[in-house]
Amino acid sequence: MSDLSQKAADNLRAIRRSKPLIHNITNFVVMNYTANVLLACGASPVMAHAENEVEEMVAYAGALVLNIGTLTDVWVAAMLRAGRRASALGKPIILDPVGSGATGLRTETAKSILAWTKVSVVRGNASEILSLAGQGSATKGVDSTDSIEDAAKMAGALARELGTTLAITGPTDIVTDGRRTLIVEGGHRLMPYVTGTGCSATALVGAFHAVDPDPVSAAATALAFFGLAGERAGDIADGPGSFQIHLLDALFNLSPEDLVRKCRIREEHHA
């Protein structure tokens, strides 16, 4: 048992005990599924997007999740308003820059959120994260075409530049704030075949950050929990359809003791 495995277990217990409200301004494609993921984990989701209520709603929340998957000008305004209010209140903000680098709207919106709000964690694939540095990463729609290794090379420096924690997900996940770097193993080959798995991971980071003030350990333990649930679901799934349902069941049934024994998080020590 590692201290990080124990932290994952402690965070899961805290979520199930306190049932934190997680305010999501997220995309139409994944809204239902990510709400169910949060419920299965033990958190309480709310999907509030109207610009004239987001400031009031975020005041009740344990964390704010901003996901730019299906943007309109109205949604961008709501995200910025909610983000500014959450920043003023000291609430954790988790940004999912879906498809950043693919279009100007997405890239500029992600950068605006980072500039005008105090984002605690950015969770994205390698190409999305690289796009925030303006390095001309290659994207294909909302899918990553850069490797996790490409992102890892510059993740620490970019995290320091942006003043946030980066959670870069792929076959292996990397979480860094530029000082500490944690590596998370887990997941299953079927995860990329179900819409919303990445977005769900972001929502879970919000739930874990609502009970853990350290963005690095919150993100890493959330991803370890999600990865272990993915492995369990994949063991019994016949394909993407059954995997999606089994994943919800695995998130619900995983115990803190399971995390102590089986989640795989390690610290990367830099020379």
C-alpha positions in Angstrom: 0.0 0.0 0.0 1.3 3.5 -0.9 0.4 6.8 0.7 -1.2 7.8 -2.7 -3.4 4.6 -2.7 -4.5 5.4 0.8 -5.2 9.0 -0.3 -7.4 7.7 -3.1 -9.4 5.6 -0.6 -9.7 8.5 1.8 -11.0 10.8 -1.0 -13.6 8.2 -2.1 -14.8 7.8 1.4 -15.1 11.6 1.8 -17.1 11.9 -1.4 -19.5 9.2 -0.4 -19.9 10.7 3.1 -20.4 14.4 2.1 -21.9 14.0 -1.4 -20.5 17.2 -2.8 -22.4 19.2 -5.3 -20.5 19.4 -8.6 -21.6 22.2 -10.9 -21.1 21.3 -14.5 -21.2 23.5 -17.5 -20.6 20.8 -20.0 -21.5 19.7 -23.5 -24.8 18.2 -24.8 -23.2 15.0 -26.0 -22.1 13.8 -22.5 -24.4 15.6 -20.1 -26.5 12.6 -19.1 -23.6 10.2 -18.9 -21.3 12.4 -16.8 -24.2 13.1 -14.4 -24.6 9.4 -14.0 -20.8 8.9 -13.4 -20.9 11.5 -10.6 -23.9 9.9 -9.1 -22.3 6.4 -9.3 -19.2 7.8 -7.5 -21.3 9.3 -4.7 -21.3 13.0 -5.7 -24.3 15.1 -6.6 -24.3 16.6 -10.1 -26.0 19.7 -11.3 -26.0 20.8 -14.9 -26.7 24.6 -14.8 -25.9 26.6 -17.9 -28.1 29.7 -17.9 -25.9 32.8 -17.6 -28.4 34.4 -15.2 -28.2 31.6 -12.6 -24.6 30.2 -12.8 -23.2 32.6 -10.2 -25.9 31.7 -7.7 -25.5 28.0 -8.4 -21.7 27.8 -8.2 -21.9 29.3 -4.7 -23.5 26.1 -3.5 -21.0 23.8 -5.3 -17.9 22.0 -4.1 -16.3 22.4 -7.5 -17.0 23.8 -10.9 -16.4 21.8 -14.1 -16.1 23.7 -17.4 -16.2 21.6 -20.6 -16.0 23.3 -24.0 -17.2 20.4 -26.1 -20.3 22.1 -27.7 -19.7 25.8 -27.5 -21.9 28.8 -28.3 -21.3 32.4 -27.4 -23.9 32.2 -24.7 -22.2 29.2 -23.1 -18.8 30.9 -23.2 -20.3 33.9 -21.4 -21.9 31.6 -18.8 -18.6 29.7 -18.3 -16.7 33.0 -17.7 -19.3 34.3 -15.4 -19.4 31.1 -13.3 -15.6 30.8 -13.4 -15.1 34.4 -12.1 -17.6 33.8 -9.3 -16.0 30.4 -8.3 -12.6 32.1 -8.3 -13.8 34.8 -6.0 -15.2 32.2 -3.7 -12.1 30.0 -3.7 -14.0 27.1 -5.4 -11.9 24.6 -7.4 -12.4 24.9 -11.2 -11.6 22.1 -13.5 -11.3 22.8 -17.2 -11.8 20.3 -20.0 -10.5 21.9 -23.2 -12.3 19.5 -25.6 -11.0 19.9 -29.1 -8.7 22.9 -28.2 -6.4 23.3 -31.1 -9.0 22.1 -33.6 -10.7 25.4 -34.1 -10.1 29.0 -33.1 -13.2 29.2 -31.0 -12.2 26.3 -28.9 -8.6 27.3 -28.5 -9.4 30.9 -27.6 -12.2 29.9 -25.2 -9.9 27.6 -23.3 -7.2 30.3 -23.1 -9.8 32.9 -22.1 -11.0 30.7 -19.2 -7.4 30.2 -18.1 -6.7 34.0 -18.3 -9.9 35.2 -16.6 -10.5 32.6 -13.9 -8.4 30.6 -11.4 -8.4 27.1 -12.9 -7.2 24.5 -10.5 -6.8 21.6 -12.9 -6.9 21.2 -16.7 -7.8 17.7 -17.8 -7.3 16.9 -21.5 -5.6 14.6 -24.0 -2.1 15.4 -25.2 -3.1 17.4 -28.2 -5.5 19.6 -26.2 -2.9 20.3 -23.5 -0.2 21.1 -26.1 -2.6 23.5 -27.9 -2.7 25.7 -24.7 1.0 26.4 -25.2 0.5 27.4 -28.8 3.0 24.8 -30.0 1.0 23.9 -33.2 0.0 20.5 -32.0 -1.9 18.3 -34.5 -5.5 17.5 -33.7 -8.2 15.5 -35.5 -11.5 16.8 -34.3 -11.5 16.2 -30.6 -9.2 13.2 -30.7 -5.5 13.4 -29.7 -2.9 12.9 -32.4 0.0 13.7 -30.0 1.4 11.1 -27.7 1.5 11.2 -24.0 5.3 11.3 -24.2 5.1 14.5 -26.3 3.0 16.2 -23.7 5.1 14.9 -20.8 8.2 16.6 -22.1 6.7 20.0 -21.7 4.0 19.4 -19.1 5.9 20.6 -16.1 7.0 23.9 -17.8 3.5 24.5 -19.2 2.0 23.9 -15.8 4.3 26.5 -14.3 3.6 28.9 -17.1 -0.2 28.6 -16.8 -0.1 28.5 -13.0 -2.3 25.4 -12.8 -2.2 21.6 -12.5 -2.3 19.6 -15.8 -3.9 16.1 -15.9 -2.9 14.6 -19.3 -4.8 11.4 -20.0 -3.9 8.6 -22.4 -2.7 5.0 -22.1 -0.8 6.4 -19.1 -1.9 9.5 -17.3 0.4 12.3 -16.1 -0.5 14.8 -13.4 1.8 17.7 -12.7 1.9 21.2 -11.3 5.4 21.8 -12.5 6.9 20.8 -9.1 5.4 17.3 -8.5 4.6 14.8 -11.2 2.4 11.7 -10.6 1.9 8.9 -13.0 -1.3 6.9 -13.1 -1.8 3.5 -14.7 -5.2 2.0 -15.5 -8.1 2.0 -17.9 -9.1 -0.3 -20.7 -8.9 -0.4 -24.5 -12.7 0.1 -24.8 -12.7 3.4 -23.1 -11.9 5.4 -26.3 -14.9 3.7 -28.0 -17.5 5.3 -25.6 -18.3 9.0 -26.0 -17.8 10.9 -22.8 -15.2 8.8 -21.0 -12.7 11.7 -21.0 -15.4 14.2 -20.0 -16.4 11.8 -17.2 -12.8 11.7 -16.0 -12.9 15.5 -15.8 -16.1 15.5 -13.8 -14.6 13.0 -11.4 -11.6 15.2 -10.9 -14.1 17.8 -9.8 -15.7 15.5 -7.3 -12.3 14.5 -5.8 -11.1 18.1 -5.7 -14.2 19.0 -3.8 -13.0 16.9 -0.9 -9.2 17.2 -1.5 -7.7 20.7 -1.6 -4.5 19.5 -3.3 -5.1 19.6 -7.0 -2.3 17.2 -7.8 -3.5 14.4 -5.5 -7.1 15.1 -6.3 -6.6 14.7 -10.0 -4.3 11.7 -9.7 -6.6 9.8 -7.3 -9.7 10.6 -9.4 -7.9 9.2 -12.5 -6.7 6.1 -10.6 -10.3 5.4 -9.4 -11.6 5.9 -12.9 -8.9 3.7 -14.4 -9.5 0.9 -12.0 -13.3 1.1 -12.7 -12.5 0.9 -16.5 -10.4 -2.2 -16.0 -13.2 -3.9 -14.0 -15.8 -2.9 -16.6 -13.7 -4.1 -19.5 -13.2 -7.5 -17.9 -16.9 -8.3 -18.3 -18.0 -6.1 -21.3 -18.7 -7.6 -24.7 -18.1 -4.2 -26.5 -18.7 -0.5 -26.1 -22.4 -0.7 -25.3 -22.1 -3.0 -22.4 -18.8 -1.4 -21.3 -20.6 1.9 -20.8 -23.1 0.3 -18.4 -20.6 -1.8 -16.6 -18.4 1.3 -16.1 -21.2 2.9 -14.1 -21.7 -0.2 -12.1 -17.9 -0.5 -11.4 -17.8 3.1 -10.2 -20.7 2.4 -7.8 -19.3 -0.8 -6.5 -15.6 0.0 -6.1 -14.7 0.3 -2.4 -12.0 2.4 -0.7 -10.4 -0.9 0.2 -10.2 -1.8 -3.5 -8.4 1.4 -4.2 -5.9 0.7 -1.4 -5.1 -2.6 -2.8 -5.2 -2.1 -6.6 -5.0 1.6 -7.8 -1.7 2.4 -9.4 -0.2 5.8 -8.7 3.5 6.6 -8.5 5.5 9.7 -8.1 8.0 10.6 -10.8 11.2 11.8 -9.3 13.1 14.2 -11.5 16.9 14.1 -11.7 
